[in-house]
Amino acid sequence: MTDKVAAAVEALNEKMAGADFSGSAKFVIEGEASIVVDGDGARASDEDTDVTLTADAETFEAMLTGEMNPTSAFMSGKLTIDGDMGQAMALASAFA
């Protein structure tokens, strides 16, 4: 796992602490790695999840730091979502 992915996992664990998210989601960071978020927290993994969100590294980092709203990223085509849209929306609220 690269330092960048390890930092992203740590940041996601901080963001998700106390969040009301009971599903599972996978962030596919193009050219980097996949990170799974579920009730156990965030970890580098490529397992099956309820929803998969795919973005380039720059978009993912902007969402993680709050510079870009996940909904805006989706509407502008920078973020693609495959699977349970309800889970994606629940996850997006944790980023707010």
Secondary structure by P-SEA (a helix, b strand, c coil): ccaaaaaaaaaaaaaaccccccbbbbbbccccccccccccccccccccccbbbbbcaaaaaaaaaccccaaaaaaaccccccccaaaaaaaaaaac
